Amino acid sequence: MARKKFKKIYNYNCTITDEVFKTTKEAPNPEELISIKAYYELNPDKDDRPDHIKQKLTEE
């Protein structure tokens, strides 16, 4: 029987929203990581998401 491959999971915190997210790759600069929500708050001109997604997020 084959052994299950072990995958290391890294937990990181967003420096702005303090949101926790997981990834399977180690970040080279974990102190510079931000969440997608924080990125779009900092760069509203680069927000290319569809309108129905933007409306859903404003309702929350």
CNS distance restraints for C-alpha pairs under 8 A (distance, minus, plus):
assign (resid   7 and name CA) (resid  24 and name CA) 7.08 0.50 0.50
assign (resid   8 and name CA) (resid  24 and name CA) 6.07 0.50 0.50
assign (resid   9 and name CA) (resid  22 and name CA) 6.59 0.50 0.50
assign (resid   9 and name CA) (resid  23 and name CA) 5.81 0.50 0.50
assign (resid   9 and name CA) (resid  24 and name CA) 4.74 0.50 0.50
assign (resid   9 and name CA) (resid  25 and name CA) 7.39 0.50 0.50
assign (resid  10 and name CA) (resid  22 and name CA) 5.62 0.50 0.50
assign (resid  10 and name CA) (resid  23 and name CA) 5.34 0.50 0.50
assign (resid  10 and name CA) (resid  24 and name CA) 5.94 0.50 0.50
assign (resid  10 and name CA) (resid  25 and name CA) 6.93 0.50 0.50
assign (resid  10 and name CA) (resid  26 and name CA) 6.44 0.50 0.50
assign (resid  11 and name CA) (resid  20 and name CA) 6.85 0.50 0.50
assign (resid  11 and name CA) (resid  21 and name CA) 5.84 0.50 0.50
assign (resid  11 and name CA) (resid  22 and name CA) 4.57 0.50 0.50
assign (resid  11 and name CA) (resid  23 and name CA) 6.60 0.50 0.50
assign (resid  12 and name CA) (resid  20 and name CA) 5.74 0.50 0.50
assign (resid  12 and name CA) (resid  21 and name CA) 5.52 0.50 0.50
assign (resid  12 and name CA) (resid  22 and name CA) 6.26 0.50 0.50
assign (resid  12 and name CA) (resid  23 and name CA) 7.98 0.50 0.50
assign (resid  12 and name CA) (resid  30 and name CA) 6.94 0.50 0.50
assign (resid  12 and name CA) (resid  33 and name CA) 7.81 0.50 0.50
assign (resid  13 and name CA) (resid  18 and name CA) 5.50 0.50 0.50
assign (resid  13 and name CA) (resid  19 and name CA) 5.52 0.50 0.50
assign (resid  13 and name CA) (resid  20 and name CA) 4.50 0.50 0.50
assign (resid  13 and name CA) (resid  21 and name CA) 6.38 0.50 0.50
assign (resid  13 and name CA) (resid  33 and name CA) 7.57 0.50 0.50
assign (resid  13 and name CA) (resid  34 and name CA) 7.71 0.50 0.50
assign (resid  14 and name CA) (resid  18 and name CA) 4.68 0.50 0.50
assign (resid  14 and name CA) (resid  19 and name CA) 5.13 0.50 0.50
assign (resid  14 and name CA) (resid  20 and name CA) 6.38 0.50 0.50
assign (resid  14 and name CA) (resid  21 and name CA) 7.79 0.50 0.50
assign (resid  14 and name CA) (resid  33 and name CA) 5.89 0.50 0.50
assign (resid  14 and name CA) (resid  34 and name CA) 4.53 0.50 0.50
assign (resid  14 and name CA) (resid  35 and name CA) 5.62 0.50 0.50
assign (resid  15 and name CA) (resid  31 and name CA) 6.97 0.50 0.50
assign (resid  15 and name CA) (resid  32 and name CA) 7.23 0.50 0.50
assign (resid  15 and name CA) (resid  33 and name CA) 6.74 0.50 0.50
assign (resid  15 and name CA) (resid  34 and name CA) 5.94 0.50 0.50
assign (resid  16 and name CA) (resid  34 and name CA) 6.64 0.50 0.50
assign (resid  16 and name CA) (resid  38 and name CA) 6.57 0.50 0.50
assign (resid  17 and name CA) (resid  34 and name CA) 7.89 0.50 0.50
assign (resid  17 and name CA) (resid  35 and name CA) 7.52 0.50 0.50
assign (resid  17 and name CA) (resid  38 and name CA) 6.61 0.50 0.50
assign (resid  19 and name CA) (resid  35 and name CA) 7.12 0.50 0.50
assign (resid  29 and name CA) (resid  33 and name CA) 7.12 0.50 0.50
assign (resid  34 and name CA) (resid  38 and name CA) 6.15 0.50 0.50
assign (resid  34 and name CA) (resid  39 and name CA) 6.52 0.50 0.50
assign (resid  35 and name CA) (resid  39 and name CA) 6.24 0.50 0.50
assign (resid  36 and name CA) (resid  40 and name CA) 6.34 0.50 0.50
assign (resid  37 and name CA) (resid  41 and name CA) 6.32 0.50 0.50
assign (resid  38 and name CA) (resid  42 and name CA) 6.24 0.50 0.50
assign (resid  39 and name CA) (resid  43 and name CA) 6.05 0.50 0.50
assign (resid  40 and name CA) (resid  44 and name CA) 5.28 0.50 0.50
assign (resid  40 and name CA) (resid  46 and name CA) 7.11 0.50 0.50
assign (resid  40 and name CA) (resid  47 and name CA) 5.90 0.50 0.50
assign (resid  43 and name CA) (resid  47 and name CA) 6.96 0.50 0.50
assign (resid  49 and name CA) (resid  53 and name CA) 6.64 0.50 0.50
assign (resid  49 and name CA) (resid  54 and name CA) 6.84 0.50 0.50
assign (resid  50 and name CA) (resid  54 and name CA) 6.64 0.50 0.50
assign (resid  51 and name CA) (resid  55 and name CA) 6.21 0.50 0.50
assign (resid  52 and name CA) (resid  56 and name CA) 6.23 0.50 0.50
assign (resid  53 and name CA) (resid  57 and name CA) 6.31 0.50 0.50
assign (resid  54 and name CA) (resid  58 and name CA) 6.32 0.50 0.50
assign (resid  55 and name CA) (resid  59 and name CA) 6.36 0.50 0.50
assign (resid  56 and name CA) (resid  60 and name CA) 6.81 0.50 0.50
